[in-house]
Amino acid sequence: MYQRNHRTSTNVNRLALAATLALLGASGMAQAQFYSVEAAPEWTSLFDRRFGWTGADGIYSIPLDGNEMYSARPARRTAFVFSDTFIGRVDENRHRLSGTTMVNNTMALLAGPAPDPSKITFYWGRDGRGNPDALFKPQTPNSEPGEWYWLNDAAAINGKLEIFASRIRSNGGGGAFGFEGTGLALLSTPLNSPNPYADFVQVDCPAYNQEPSGGRGQTIFGCSVMNNTAAAGAPRPDGYIYIYGLQNDQFIKKLLVARVLPEQFEDFSQWRYWDGAEWNADMDRVAVLTGRVSSECSVSPLPNGKYILVYQEDTLGPWVTCKFGDSPVGPFGPAKHLWRCEEVDTIPGAFVYNAKAHPHLSPPGELLISYNVNCGDFWYHFENSDVYHPRFIRVKLEQ
């Protein structure tokens, strides 16, 4: 199916690229941005599996050495975090077999910078009877029975792996969107832990507000973490960790940001929120940076001093989209379509979401980007296992 539709997808995305380049020229930002976009099938194939871990969404990648820039060192390790995940077997016709189950979150560890299937290991939990289960379950003081974790972005800071996790519960709505957020937690473990996926410490994170003042929608942080320090290899380091969040207004998601020094990362009283003019401790005064973004996204520094925001336009729209900013708080320029996701045309009932960049997996001159694919009919995932796994594209940057 994908081979047959590849040519159509390429033509569509060439048109998208031409429009994007025209916008770049018109805005005066054509220098040191990008000049082509293409599929990255070797990365897509890494997560197209037939046994054990057989598909998930919510993919974030974290360089465990803390350096957010690309390195060709074979000893380098990358942690991936995923949310809803299928565990089981898939036959030669891509049918999920009896015994397949879905768990709420999982992880993987990749050795080296290349998408080598022999060097990636997947991790999930086990329940009391030995059956597959979520790796992390809410255990903080604010947690309530029946909640689960959706894993957000993460970073390796001060010798620890720090993962933001949204607490989720069913809202009785059924279907693909029968859930709602209830809170935020920070999960942390020492990077040198002998059992790194079993001894995480969980704490409630106050960077969440169910009902902000002024009629604003729910606010929650952790959708993207940008380490803008010299230790992380940032081109223009200012010494801060930036934690991006969302204001979930009706029918639209808007980008927010907080920042903190690395050594104060776990001290939430030291977080400061951008109010449009300055940094202050009042989260209710946080300013909107830009709108029409997705539940998961990324903000990354570029070698030319700009910052690139990558997201799925309008949360579930078909376009992987970007905006360029002059600083970690923007201002962010006009939206530029990078890639139209062909799955919305080739898979019945499909929707695409949560595009984000993976800078440390991107060789010089490129930017690797992933997006997720899903469909409204849950049981169709058992008929076609090729729906539910990350897809990857690469943006070729100008030098």
N, C-alpha and C positions, 0 to 999 in steps of 0.2 A: 504493500500500500504506500509506504513512504517513498520507495524508489519511483513509483509511478507518478507521484505528486510532487517530486522534488523540483522539476523544471518550473512548474507553476509557482511554487513558493519562491524560487530564486528570482523569477521575473518580478513578482510582487515586491520583494525586498529590495531589488534594484531600483524600483520606482520610489520606495520609501527612502532609500539612500540618496537618490537624486534630489528629492524634496528637502531632505535634511541638509545636504551640502548647500543648496540654494539659501536656506535659512541661515546657515553659518556665514556664508558670504555676505548676506544682507545685514547681519548683525555685527559684522566686523570681528567675528571670533573664529575665522577660518584657520588661523595659524595654530599649529600644534594641537589640533583636536583629533579628528579621525577621518579616514577616507574609504573604508569598506567594512562590511559586516557579512559574516558567513557562519554556517552551522559549524559546530565543534563536535562531530560524531564520536570521536574517541572518548570524550568526557560523558556524553549521553550514554554510550555503551557501558561505561563503568557501573552505572546504576540500573541497567537492564538485566535482571538476574532471574534465574530459574529455581533456586533453592535457598531456603532460609529467609533472609531479608530479600523481599521481591517487589519492593516499591514503597515510596513514601512521598510526602511533600514537606514543606517548611525547611528546606536545606540551607544551612549556614555553614561556612568553613572558617576554621580558626587555626592560624599558625601557632603551634605550641611553643616555639622559641620566641614569640612576641614580636618578631619582625614581619611587618605587614607588606614588605616588598618581596619580589620574586627572588628565589635562590635555587640554584641547580644542585645543591648539595643532596646526595642520595640519602643522608641520614636525617634529613628534615622530616618532621611529622606534622600532619594536618588532622585535626579533629573535625568531624562533621556532626551536626546535630539535626535531627529530623523530628517531625511531629507524627501524625497518624501514619502507621506503618503496617503493611501486610507481611506476615510471617507464614511461610508454608512452602508448597511446591507448585511448579508450573509445568505443564506438559508441552510436547512439541508443537501443539496447536495454540499455545498461549492461553490455555484454560487453567484457572487456579483449581487445584485439586482439593478433595475433601480433607478437612483438618486445618485448612488455612484460617488464620484469625487476624484481626487487626488490633494492634496495641497503640497506645497514645503517644509514645515517644521512644526513640532509639538513638544510637550514636554509631559512628564508624571512625576508624583510625587508618590513615593512609601514610605509608612510608615513602618518602621521596616526592619529587615535584610532578611526576608523570602519572597519567590515569592508567596505571598498571593493575589489572584485576588480581594478580597474584600478590599484590602488596597492600591490599585493603582488607580490613577485618571489621565485621559488624557486631554490634553489641545490643542486646535487649535483656529485659529482666525475666524472672521466672516467678510464678505464683507458688503457693504452698504445695501444690500437686505436681510441680515441675513443668507446667504449661507456660508458653510464652506470655510475657506481661510487659507493661511499661517499665522502662528503666528508672524513671523518677515518678514518685507519687507525692502529692501535697502532704506535708507533715509540719507546717508552720502553725503558730498560734492562731492565725486568722483563717486557716483552712477549715473546710466543712466537709462532712461525708458526701460522697458522690461527685466531688470535684476531681479534675485531672489537670495535668500540665500540658500546655502548648509551649514548646521551646522557641525562644526568640534568639536574638544575636548574643554573641559571647566574645570574650577576649582573654588572652593570657597576660596577666598583670601581676607584678610583684610575686612571681613564683606560684601563682594560682590560676586555675581555669575558672573563670567567672561566667555563669550562664544566666541570662534573664529568662524567666518562665512565667507565662500568663496562667493564672488559675481560671479554669473553664468549668462550666456546668451545663447540663441540658436545660433548655427553656421550654421543652414540651412541644416545640414547633415541628419537629420531625423533619425529614428530608435532609438535604445536604447542609442546611444552615440552622439546625435545631439546637443551637448552643449560644452561650453568651459569656463574656468575661466577668469575673468577680474580684480579681485582685492580681497582684504581681509579687513574685518572689525572686530572690537572688540565690543561685545554687553555686557553691564554691568548693574546690578541692585542691590540695597541693599538687603541683605538676609532677613531683617526684613520688607521689603516693604509689605504694605497691599494688593497690587495688583501686585505680582511679575512677571506676564507674560504680562503685558501691559505697563509698564513704563521703559523699557530698554532704556539706553542711547547708541547711536551708534556712533562710531568714525572710521575713516579710519585708518587702520594699515599698516605701510610702509614695513612690513616684507613680501614683495611680489615683484617679479621682472619678468616682462613678457619676457624680452630678456637680460639675463645676458651676460657679456663679455666672450670671449674665446669659443664661440660656445656651451655654456652650455644651457640646457633646462630651461624652466620656473621654478622659485623657489617660493615656498609658504610655510609659517609656520603655525602651529596650528593643524597638524594631530594627535599630541599626546602632552599632558602636564603632566610632572612629578614633583610633589611637593616634593622636597628632603629636607624638613625641619623637625626639631624636632616637631613642632606643628602638622605636618601631620603624625607623627608616623614613619618617615623613619628610617630604621635600622642603616644607616650610614649617618646622616644628615650633609650636608655642608652649609645649609642655603639658597640655591638657588631654584628658579623655572626653570625647563628646558622645553623649548618649541621646539619640534621637527618639522622638515619641510621636504619637498620633493623637489628634483630636477627632473623635469619631462623630462628626455631625451627620445629620440625616442625609443619606445618599452621597456623602462625600467624606473623604479622609484628608486631613490636613497635617502637615509636618511641623513638629516642634523640636526644641533642643535644650538640653542641659549640659553642663560640663563640670569636671572636678579634676583635681590633681591626682595622679596615679596612687600616691601614698595615702590618699584620703578616699579612695574609691568606695570602700565599704562603710564609710561614715556618711550616711545620707544627709546629715545636718550640714555637711560641707558642699553639697551639690548647689549649683547656682543655675537659674533658668533665664534664658534670653527673653527680655520683654520688648524687644524691638529697638531699644536704645542702650540698655546696659544689662549686666548680670545681677540678679538678686535672688534671695532665698524663698520668695513667695511663688510657689508653683501656679497659683491662680492667676498670676500676671503674665504667664508665659505667652509669647507672641506666635502667631502663625507665620511660618516661613514661606510656604507655598501649599497649593491644594491639588486635588485629584490624584493623590498618590495611593499606594497599596498598603495592605496590612503589614507586609514585609518589604523592605527596600534596602538601599545602601547609599552611603555617602563616602566617597573616597578621594584622597588627594591625587592630583595629576602632576607629572614632572614639570609642566609649564606654569605651576603655581595656581591653577584653577582647581575647583572641586566639582566632581561629577556625582549627581544624584541619579540613581537608576531605580526604576519602579515600573509597575504595570499600570498604565494609564486607566483611571477610573476603577481601580481595584480589580475588576474582572474583565477589562477590555482586552481586545486582541493584540494591542501594541505594547511591546517592550519599548520603554520611553526613557529619555534622559533630559536633564537640565544641567547647565553649567553655572557655577557660582564663583564669586570672587573671594569668598572666605567660608569658613565652616557654617556661618549663619546666613550665607548669601550676600547680596541678593541673587536669587537664581533667575536665570534668563528664561526665554521661551522654551516650551516643550518641543523636543525633537524626536520623531519616531525613528527607532533603530531597526525594528524587526516585527513583521506581522506574523503571528504564530499560526501556522497552517493547520494545527490540530482542531481549531474551531470549525474548519471546513471539512475535515476528513474523518472526524470521530463523532458519532451521534451524540448530541447533547453535551458536547465538551465545552468547558470554560478553562481559561488560563489565568494565572495569577502569580503575584509575589516575585517578580523579577528582581534580581540583585546581582551585584558584581562580586568577584572573588580576586582581588588584586594580587595577593601573594601566590596565586596559582597562574598568574598571567605573565608570560615572558616579556622582556622589554619590547615596547611597541605594540602591545596587545592589551585587551581587557576582556577577561572571561566573564560571561554573564549566564546565569541560570534562570529558568522559570518553571513553574509547576503546571501540570495538566490534571484535570479532574472531570467528572461528569455527574449530572444530577441523579442518574439511575445507579444506585450503589451496586446492585447485582450485576450490572454490565461489566464491572471490574473483574468478575469471576469468569465472564465470557472472553474478555480480552485484557490480559495482563499488561499489554503494551501502553495502556492509557496512563497509569499512575506511577510515573517515575520522573525525575527531573530531566529537562532538556537543556542543552547548552549551546550558546553561540559565542563567537569572538568578534570583538571590534578591533580593527587594525588602526592603531594610532599613528599620526604623523610624527616624524622624528624632528 
